[in-house]
Amino acid sequence: MNNQLTKKDTSEGKELYELLTSLPEAERKQALIYVRALGDRQIMTNDKKAG
């Protein structure tokens, strides 16, 4: 995986951070759980392709 962030990556990250910090705590937790689940699903998909 490429660990180099582009200006676009940094800009999108800042935008996501601003969106998350503006949410009420309960909604922020739900959003983080959802994002982590998407990441887990991506890992599982990549593992199945590799195996």
N, C-alpha and C positions, 0 to 999 in steps of 0.2 A: 504494500500500500504506500502511496506517495504521501509523505508527511509534510510536504511543502504547501502552505496555504497561499492562495492567490488573493489579490485585492478583492475580487468578487466574493470569495469564501469569507474573508474578514468582514466585508460589508453585510453579507447575509447573516453572519453570526451575530453581529451587533443588532441587526434588525430583529432577529429571533429573541435575543436577550431582552430587548426593550418590550417586545410583545409579552414575553413570559413574566417579566417583572411588573407589568401593568395589570395582570390578571389577579383576581382574588386568590387567596391561598389554596382553597379547595380546588378551584379550576386549574391552578398552576400544578398542583399535585397530579391531577388527572392527565394533564398534557404531558408531563414528564413520564408518567407510567406508560402512556400510549407511545411516546417516542422510544422509550426503552424496549417496549414490546416489538416495535418495528425493527429496531436494531437486532434483537434476538432472532426475529424471523429471517432477517437477511443473513445472519451467521449460519442459521440452520440450512437455508437454501444453498449457500455457498459450500457448506460441508457435504450436502447431498450431491452436488455437482462434482466435487473433488473426489468423493468416495465411490 
